[in-house]
Amino acid sequence: MSSSTTASFVTFLYPFVIGEHKDALPAGNYEVFAEDDVLEGSSFTASRRIATHLLVLGRNGDPELLKVDHRDLETALMQDQLNSNNQKNSEAALSPSKDQK
């Protein structure tokens, strides 16, 4: 069994809280590191997520890896998207119609 690590980026448009971490993180781009165990059988290859880390700035300004559950990350991203959609709908609702100008 071997492991592999992949890096990707996610963007949050709004401040967010992830998983059990109490402090809200600011909106912005974050690098995500996912580590998977690679299971190789005689006729298949499969992987199992064993760790997910989010690169954040610590309280002292130094970068640090924050261990998160990948499902919590997916939930936070979905919530950010919902916030974005709600904001767009609010702006549309507040725009006056052409007849009222």
N, C-alpha and C positions, 0 to 999 in steps of 0.2 A: 504494500500500500504506500502510495506517495501522496504528497500534497501540492497544491498549486495556489498561488495568490494572484488575484486580478485587481487592478485598480480602475476606478471609474470616477466620474464627477456627477454630483447632483446639485441642483439649484433650488433654494428655498426663496420664495418671494416675500415671505412674512416670517417674523420671529417664530420659533417653534420649541416645543418641549418633546423630548424623545424618551420613550420607555420610562424607566424608574428614575431617570435623572431629573432633579428638581429645577435646576437653573435653565431658564429659557436661553436658547442660542439665537444669535442675530440672523436675519435674512442674509443670504449670500451663497456663494459657491463652496462646496465641500468635496474633498476627495474621500472616496470610500475604498477601503481595502477589504476584499472578501477572500477568506481562506477556505479551501475545499479539500477534503480527502478524496483522492481519486482511487476508485475501486475497479480493478481490472479483472474480469473473468475470462474464461476461455472464449466466450462468444459475445461479450459485451463490455462496455466501459460505462461506469456510473460515477457520480460524484455526490458528496454529502457536505453541506455547508457546516463548518465547524466553528467559524468565528467571523464576525463583521466588525470593522473599526471605522470610525469617522474621525478624520483629522480636523481638530479644532484648535483654537488659540486658548491656552490656559489663562488662569487669572493673572499670571505674571507676564502674559504676552508671548510666552514660548509655545510652539506647537506641541500638541500632545494627542495621543490616540485614545479615543473614547470608545470603549467596547459597547456595542449595541446589539440587540437582537435584530436580525434582518427583517423580521415581520414588523417590528416597531418602526424601523426605517421606512418600510413600505407604507405603513399607516400614516406616518408623519408627512410623507410626500403626497398621499391622497388628500389629507386634510389641507395641505397647502394649496393643492389644486382646487379644492372646494372653496377655500377662502378667496382664491383668485376669481373663480366663477361668480361667487356672490358679490364681490366688489364690482365686477363688470356689470352685473345685473342691477346693482344699486345705482351706478353711474348712469345707466340707460334709463332707469326709472326717474332720475332727477333731471334729465335733460328735457327742456320744454319742447313741445311739439312745434312744428312749423306754423300752425295756425295761431299759436299763442305769442309769437314773436312780434 
